[in-house]
Amino acid sequence: MALIIILLKAGLSLNLDDLKKVGRPAVLMAFVPATCEILAFTLFAPALLGVSRIEAALLGAVIGAVSPAIVVPRMVQLMESGWGTEKSIPQLILAGASCDDVYVIVLFTTLTTMAQGGQAAAAGLISIPVSVVLGVLLGAACGWLLGRFFETAFARRRYVRNSTKVIVILGLSFLLIAAENALKGFVPLSGLLAVVSMACVLRRGSTAFVSKRLSEKFGKLWIAAELLLFVLVGAAVDIRYTVEAGAAALLMLLISLLFRSLGVALCTARTPLTAKERLFCAIAYLPKATVQAAIGSVPLALGLPCGQLVLSVAVLAILVTAPLGAFGIDLTFRRLLQKEGRADQREG
């Protein structure tokens, strides 16, 4: 529920025209950094942690996802305050982080099947772009229908209060998430991307005043939802497993973060971004929490030999990268990014 609230606020704050300006890097950020991190685990984890290649890849898939709970609200705040928006940097990170989770979770499912002795079906990998496309299309259709509904009600002088709109939007968002679970095994669909897409199209079809008021409403809801989300993430973390992970797991995590940062550098190469702005993108892609808390214990529950190790490293990743990324974003954006309009003021 808390994640849906912040994704809706992100969609209502995301300008599709700005996202089009980003182009290629936004697509690459959806899978290249995570792939580099999984590659790091596949190469080095067998030697450092004593696991097989497939178990190492599975561990990388658990750790590879960026945390939308940490990244999304901060990127929304930067968009609202104008930091980095001239080059659409927050939009780039927000869009990439949203697709990154879908990519990693599908890979995790495929690798789990392989670790259990099964074979990875090609359909499992094909389902990644299919789930992204179907999620965006379904969300866009729902956003267009909602916009028409609110517009028709206004034309007939049946004004819909913003609070009522929030309830309707939330209800439809829950239905999209439920549709993902109901269609699992039949049609791959990303419910979270559908929620973001719905909010983006609704913003585009509404007046600036209405979309701003809706964004403010969801911002107020986020104040309580943020506490709920991070309390639940914290409740899922057992610090005892961190001690069991040991120094080798910490070293492996640091190597994987280095590979991830190199992946971000590849995505932002040959772009108008400066070295400072590329460094900020790498910092913003460090935090992990939500996905690791959700799937970190799955291998252990399935009885895989690497289950205890996967959970231990997942807990360590949360404890190390969540504060590192969160504080890193908060402490560096003023130094590494440029506020919109400031360059024009200097030229004048």
C-alpha positions as CSV (number, residue, x, y, z in Angstrom):
1,M,0.0,0.0,0.0
2,A,2.8,2.4,0.9
3,L,4.7,1.5,-2.2
4,I,1.7,2.2,-4.4
5,I,1.2,5.6,-2.8
6,I,4.7,6.8,-3.6
7,L,4.6,5.3,-7.1
8,L,1.4,7.2,-7.8
9,K,3.0,10.4,-6.5
10,A,6.0,9.7,-8.7
11,G,3.8,9.2,-11.8
12,L,1.8,12.4,-11.1
13,S,5.2,14.3,-10.8
14,L,6.8,12.6,-13.9
15,N,6.7,14.6,-17.1
16,L,6.7,12.3,-20.1
17,D,8.2,15.0,-22.3
18,D,11.2,15.2,-20.0
19,L,11.5,11.4,-20.1
20,K,11.5,11.4,-23.9
21,K,14.5,13.8,-23.8
22,V,16.5,11.2,-21.8
23,G,16.0,8.4,-24.4
24,R,18.6,5.6,-24.5
25,P,20.0,6.0,-21.0
26,A,16.6,5.5,-19.4
27,V,16.2,2.1,-21.2
28,L,19.8,1.0,-20.3
29,M,19.4,2.0,-16.6
30,A,16.5,-0.5,-16.4
31,F,18.8,-3.6,-16.8
32,V,22.5,-2.8,-17.3
33,P,23.5,-1.9,-13.7
34,A,21.6,-4.9,-12.3
35,T,23.2,-7.2,-14.9
36,C,26.7,-6.0,-14.0
37,E,26.0,-6.6,-10.3
38,I,24.7,-10.2,-11.0
39,L,27.8,-10.7,-13.1
40,A,30.0,-9.7,-10.2
41,F,28.4,-12.2,-7.9
42,T,28.6,-14.9,-10.6
43,L,32.3,-14.3,-11.0
44,F,33.5,-13.7,-7.5
45,A,31.0,-15.3,-5.1
46,P,32.1,-18.9,-5.7
47,A,35.6,-18.1,-4.5
48,L,34.6,-15.8,-1.7
49,L,31.5,-17.5,-0.4
50,G,32.0,-21.1,-1.5
51,V,28.8,-21.4,-3.5
52,S,28.2,-22.8,-7.0
53,R,27.8,-20.6,-10.1
54,I,24.1,-20.9,-10.2
55,E,23.8,-20.2,-6.5
56,A,26.1,-17.2,-6.9
57,A,23.9,-15.9,-9.8
58,L,20.8,-16.4,-7.6
59,L,22.4,-14.4,-4.8
60,G,23.2,-11.7,-7.3
61,A,19.5,-11.6,-8.4
62,V,18.4,-11.1,-4.8
63,I,20.9,-8.3,-4.2
64,G,20.6,-6.7,-7.7
65,A,17.4,-4.7,-7.3
66,V,17.5,-1.0,-6.3
67,S,15.0,0.1,-3.6
68,P,12.1,2.1,-5.0
69,A,11.1,3.0,-1.4
70,I,14.3,4.9,-0.9
71,V,14.9,6.2,-4.5
72,V,11.5,7.2,-5.7
73,P,10.5,9.7,-3.0
74,R,13.9,11.4,-3.2
75,M,13.7,11.7,-7.0
76,V,10.2,13.1,-6.7
77,Q,11.4,15.7,-4.2
78,L,14.3,16.7,-6.6
79,M,11.8,17.1,-9.5
80,E,9.5,19.3,-7.4
81,S,12.5,21.5,-6.2
82,G,14.1,21.7,-9.7
83,W,17.4,20.0,-8.9
84,G,18.8,18.2,-12.0
85,T,15.6,18.6,-13.9
86,E,17.2,20.6,-16.7
87,K,18.8,17.4,-17.9
88,S,16.0,15.2,-16.6
89,I,18.3,13.3,-14.1
90,P,15.6,12.5,-11.5
91,Q,13.3,11.3,-14.2
92,L,16.1,9.1,-15.6
93,I,16.7,7.5,-12.2
94,L,13.0,7.2,-11.4
95,A,12.1,5.4,-14.6
96,G,15.2,3.1,-14.5
97,A,14.5,2.1,-10.9
98,S,10.9,1.2,-11.7
99,C,11.9,-1.2,-14.5
100,D,15.0,-2.5,-12.7
101,D,12.9,-4.3,-10.1
102,V,10.8,-6.0,-12.7
103,Y,13.9,-7.2,-14.5
104,V,15.6,-8.5,-11.4
105,I,12.5,-10.3,-10.0
106,V,11.9,-12.2,-13.2
107,L,15.5,-13.2,-13.3
108,F,15.3,-14.3,-9.7
109,T,12.3,-16.5,-10.5
110,T,14.2,-18.1,-13.4
111,L,17.4,-18.7,-11.4
112,T,15.4,-20.2,-8.5
113,T,14.0,-22.8,-10.9
114,M,17.5,-23.6,-12.1
115,A,18.8,-23.8,-8.5
116,Q,16.1,-26.3,-7.7
117,G,17.3,-28.6,-10.5
118,G,15.0,-27.3,-13.2
119,Q,15.7,-25.7,-16.5
120,A,15.3,-22.1,-17.3
121,A,12.6,-21.7,-20.0
122,A,13.2,-19.1,-22.7
123,A,9.7,-17.8,-21.9
124,G,11.0,-16.7,-18.5
125,L,13.4,-14.3,-20.1
126,I,11.0,-13.2,-22.8
127,S,8.4,-12.4,-20.1
128,I,10.6,-9.4,-18.9
129,P,10.0,-7.1,-21.8
130,V,6.4,-8.4,-22.2
131,S,5.6,-7.6,-18.6
132,V,7.0,-4.1,-19.0
133,V,5.1,-3.4,-22.2
134,L,1.8,-4.8,-21.0
135,G,2.1,-3.1,-17.7
136,V,2.7,0.3,-19.3
137,L,-0.2,-0.2,-21.8
138,L,-2.7,-1.4,-19.2
139,G,-1.8,1.5,-16.9
140,A,-2.0,4.0,-19.8
141,A,-5.4,2.8,-20.7
142,C,-6.7,3.0,-17.1
143,G,-5.2,6.5,-16.8
144,W,-6.9,7.7,-20.0
145,L,-10.3,6.2,-18.8
146,L,-9.9,7.9,-15.4
147,G,-9.1,11.2,-17.1
148,R,-12.2,10.9,-19.3
149,F,-14.3,10.0,-16.3
150,F,-13.2,13.0,-14.3
151,E,-13.6,15.3,-17.3
152,T,-17.1,14.1,-18.1
153,A,-18.2,14.5,-14.5
154,F,-16.8,18.1,-14.5
155,A,-18.6,18.8,-17.8
156,R,-21.9,17.7,-16.3
157,R,-21.2,19.9,-13.3
158,R,-20.9,16.9,-11.0
159,Y,-17.6,18.0,-9.5
160,V,-15.6,15.1,-8.0
161,R,-13.6,16.2,-4.9
162,N,-9.9,15.6,-4.9
163,S,-10.2,13.3,-1.9
164,T,-12.7,11.2,-3.8
165,K,-10.3,11.1,-6.8
166,V,-7.6,9.8,-4.5
167,I,-9.8,7.0,-3.3
168,V,-10.8,6.0,-6.8
169,I,-7.1,6.1,-8.0
170,L,-6.0,4.0,-5.1
171,G,-8.7,1.5,-5.6
172,L,-7.8,1.1,-9.3
173,S,-4.1,0.8,-8.4
174,F,-4.9,-2.1,-6.0
175,L,-6.9,-3.8,-8.8
176,L,-3.8,-3.5,-11.1
177,I,-1.6,-5.1,-8.5
178,A,-4.2,-7.9,-8.0
179,A,-4.4,-8.4,-11.8
180,E,-0.6,-9.1,-11.8
181,N,-1.1,-11.9,-9.2
182,A,-4.2,-13.2,-10.9
183,L,-2.6,-13.5,-14.3
184,K,0.7,-14.9,-13.0
185,G,1.4,-18.1,-15.0
186,F,-0.8,-17.0,-17.9
187,V,0.2,-13.4,-18.9
188,P,3.3,-11.6,-17.6
189,L,2.3,-8.2,-16.3
190,S,4.0,-5.6,-14.1
191,G,1.5,-4.1,-11.7
192,L,3.9,-1.5,-10.3
193,L,4.7,-0.2,-13.8
194,A,1.0,-0.1,-14.6
195,V,0.4,2.1,-11.5
196,V,3.2,4.5,-12.5
197,S,2.0,4.6,-16.2
198,M,-1.6,5.2,-15.1
199,A,-0.5,8.2,-13.0
200,C,1.6,9.6,-15.8
201,V,-1.2,9.5,-18.3
202,L,-3.7,10.9,-15.8
203,R,-1.3,13.8,-15.2
204,R,-1.0,14.4,-18.9
205,G,-4.7,14.4,-19.4
206,S,-5.5,16.7,-16.4
207,T,-4.9,20.4,-15.9
208,A,-1.7,21.4,-14.2
209,F,-3.7,22.5,-11.2
210,V,-5.6,19.2,-10.7
211,S,-2.4,17.1,-11.1
212,K,-0.6,19.3,-8.6
213,R,-3.4,19.0,-6.1
214,L,-3.5,15.2,-6.5
215,S,0.2,15.0,-6.1
216,E,-0.1,17.1,-2.9
217,K,-2.8,14.7,-1.6
218,F,-0.6,11.7,-2.2
219,G,2.3,13.5,-0.6
220,K,0.4,13.9,2.6
221,L,-0.6,10.2,2.5
222,W,3.1,9.4,2.0
223,I,4.0,10.9,5.4
224,A,2.2,8.1,7.2
225,A,2.9,5.5,4.5
226,E,6.7,6.1,4.7
227,L,6.7,5.2,8.4
228,L,4.7,2.1,7.7
229,L,6.8,0.9,4.9
230,F,10.2,1.2,6.6
231,V,8.9,-0.2,9.9
232,L,7.8,-3.3,7.9
233,V,11.1,-3.5,6.1
234,G,12.9,-3.2,9.4
235,A,10.7,-5.9,10.9
236,A,11.8,-8.3,8.1
237,V,15.4,-7.8,8.9
238,D,17.1,-10.1,11.4
239,I,20.5,-8.6,12.4
240,R,21.7,-12.0,13.7
241,Y,22.2,-13.1,10.1
242,T,24.5,-10.2,9.5
243,V,27.1,-11.6,11.9
244,E,26.9,-15.0,10.2
245,A,27.6,-13.4,6.8
246,G,31.1,-12.3,7.8
247,A,33.8,-10.2,6.2
248,A,33.8,-12.2,3.0
249,A,30.1,-11.3,2.3
250,L,30.9,-7.6,3.0
251,L,33.8,-7.7,0.5
252,M,31.6,-9.4,-2.0
253,L,28.9,-6.7,-1.5
254,L,31.5,-3.9,-2.0
255,I,32.7,-5.6,-5.3
256,S,29.1,-5.9,-6.5
257,L,28.5,-2.2,-5.8
258,L,31.6,-1.3,-7.8
259,F,30.3,-3.3,-10.7
260,R,26.9,-1.7,-10.4
261,S,28.5,1.8,-10.5
262,L,30.4,0.8,-13.6
263,G,27.1,-0.3,-15.1
264,V,25.6,3.2,-14.4
265,A,28.7,4.8,-15.9
266,L,28.2,2.7,-19.1
267,C,24.5,3.8,-19.3
268,T,25.4,7.5,-18.9
269,A,28.4,7.5,-21.3
270,R,28.1,9.8,-24.3
271,T,25.4,11.8,-22.7
272,P,25.3,15.6,-21.9
273,L,25.7,14.7,-18.2
274,T,28.8,16.0,-16.4
275,A,31.2,13.8,-14.3
276,K,29.5,15.1,-11.1
277,E,26.0,14.3,-12.4
278,R,27.1,10.8,-13.5
279,L,28.5,10.3,-10.0
280,F,25.1,11.3,-8.5
281,C,23.4,8.7,-10.7
282,A,25.7,6.0,-9.4
283,I,25.0,7.1,-5.7
284,A,21.3,7.1,-6.3
285,Y,21.4,3.5,-7.6
286,L,23.1,2.1,-4.5
287,P,20.3,1.7,-1.9
288,K,18.6,-1.7,-1.4
289,A,15.8,-2.5,1.0
290,T,12.3,-3.3,-0.3
291,V,13.0,-6.1,-2.8
292,Q,15.7,-7.7,-0.6
293,A,13.3,-7.8,2.4
294,A,10.6,-9.3,0.2
295,I,12.6,-12.1,-1.6
296,G,15.7,-12.6,0.6
297,S,14.1,-15.4,2.6
298,V,12.6,-17.2,-0.4
299,P,15.6,-19.5,-1.1
300,L,15.7,-20.5,2.5
301,A,11.9,-21.3,2.6
302,L,12.4,-23.4,-0.6
303,G,15.1,-25.5,1.2
304,L,18.0,-24.5,-1.0
305,P,21.4,-25.1,0.4
306,C,22.4,-21.5,-0.2
307,G,19.2,-20.2,1.5
308,Q,20.8,-19.2,4.8
309,L,23.7,-17.4,3.0
310,V,21.3,-15.6,0.7
311,L,19.3,-14.3,3.6
312,S,22.4,-13.2,5.5
313,V,23.8,-11.3,2.5
314,A,20.4,-9.7,1.8
315,V,20.2,-8.4,5.4
316,L,23.8,-7.1,5.2
317,A,23.0,-5.4,1.9
318,I,20.0,-3.6,3.5
319,L,22.0,-2.5,6.5
320,V,24.9,-1.2,4.4
321,T,23.4,0.2,1.3
322,A,20.1,1.7,2.5
323,P,21.6,4.4,4.7
324,L,24.6,4.8,2.3
325,G,22.3,5.5,-0.6
326,A,19.7,7.5,1.3
327,F,22.3,9.8,3.0
328,G,24.4,9.9,-0.1
329,I,21.5,11.3,-2.1
330,D,20.5,13.8,0.6
331,L,24.1,15.0,1.2
332,T,25.3,15.3,-2.4
333,F,22.5,16.5,-4.7
334,R,23.3,20.2,-4.0
335,R,26.9,19.7,-4.8
336,L,26.6,17.3,-7.8
337,L,23.4,18.6,-9.5
338,Q,22.4,22.0,-10.9
339,K,19.2,23.6,-10.0
340,E,17.0,24.6,-13.0
341,G,17.3,28.2,-13.8
342,R,20.6,28.7,-12.0
343,A,22.6,28.5,-15.2
344,D,20.4,31.1,-16.9
345,Q,20.9,33.4,-13.9
346,R,24.7,33.1,-14.2
347,E,24.6,33.8,-17.9
348,G,22.5,36.9,-17.4
